Amino acid sequence: MNTVYGMKASGNCYKLQLLLEQLGQPYRWIETDSTTGETRTPEFLAKNPNGKVPLLELEDGRRLPESNAILCFLAEGSRFLPDDRWQRAQVLQWLFFEQYSHEPYIAVARFIAKWLPADHPRQADLPKLRERGYQALGVMEKQLARTDFLVESGYTIADIALYAYTHEAHVGGFDLDAYPAIRAWLARVEVQPGFVPQSY
Amino acid sequence: MNTVYGMKASGNCYKLQLLLEQLGQPYRWIETDSTTGETRTPEFLAKNPNGKVPLLELEDGRRLPESNAILCFLAEGSRFLPDDRWQRAQVLQWLFFEQYSHEPYIAVARFIAKWLPADHPRQADLPKLRERGYQALGVMEKQLARTDFLVESGYTIADIALYAYTHEAHVGGFDLDAYPAIRAWLARVEVQPGFVPQSY
């Protein structure tokens, strides 16, 4: 059985929970709190030198970090990752978009707004984070106005990866009123077979 | 023939130039300067709504953004992207590491140090960028002390992606003296068949 070192409150970790549930694959979850230093202990750094969760550990001890690389690995051969070379490339471009142009703004705004005290200096970052986050939402809206899911072939790990923080964008102060295609897509993701909500 | 919209000075764009040369695939390069707004024109945004280079355009007009997704697409079926599922997962984890934990620090420090005036307010970001950039270099050093290339199977697009900005880390003020395995790896990359240096 696979083991996931993860933190329930992290969208990056929730991605794996959602995919594993939808694949119907049993797994062990070891809650690992990065906010209290549990990903920076010598023991954890020996498992992942980059000191981050999620981390996948196979039964034979091999380990894989990076949420979106883990999604690709687990989804291989399933309906969540198309075989077609062009469709796969589309999935990958959304996964890289998520990590570079979406997560650093939408996830970080959520973290600051929800977990840091109101007088914390990082609260000053919020306007810039929101500006960039809205740009990312604009790119998604344009795509989702044309196709039901991010990649034309249907629901894939690209949707899982982008659902993870978009469904909590409001926590970081993002207003989705002007993004009807995103709102409809969130609802479509939530009725996929095996869907489980994030709970923490 | 494929077309690349790219900027020679950008490491993200250089990745594609390096892989295409090593694949021996002819391509057309359309120099597109993001620093003068060429990636934000209505014409370019119609091609890539995220307003970034590189962008790959196939002969039939289909387009693919995101440097590392393009690397995967182009390298499919070649020796630069292993077929083995576990080795592929390793390649992908380094590609996501590059975009999330390396490029935002090492490429951005290079940009600020090289292109922004000495009295620009963003110069104040450099100490934090260097701290995070050294963390990323530490993760690479640990791997490269054990294996000749980032993935055990040999030279792959993971090396291309991480070479792109690591070879210019010094421009952003990073000192590689304490990273002998990285320095040896840079030299190994530079003698790969078909290697071309970045020139701009």
Interface residues (C-beta under 8 A of the other chain):
Chain A: P49 N50 K52 R62 L64 P65 E66 S67 N68 A69 I70 C72 F73 E76 R85 W86 R88 A89 Q90 L92 Q93 L95 F96 F97 Q99 Y100 S101 E103 P104 Q135 G138 V139 K142 Q143
Chain B: P49 N50 K52 R62 L64 P65 E66 S67 N68 A69 I70 C72 F73 E76 R85 W86 R88 A89 Q90 L92 Q93 L95 F96 F97 Q99 Y100 S101 E103 P104 Q135 G138 V139 K142 Q143
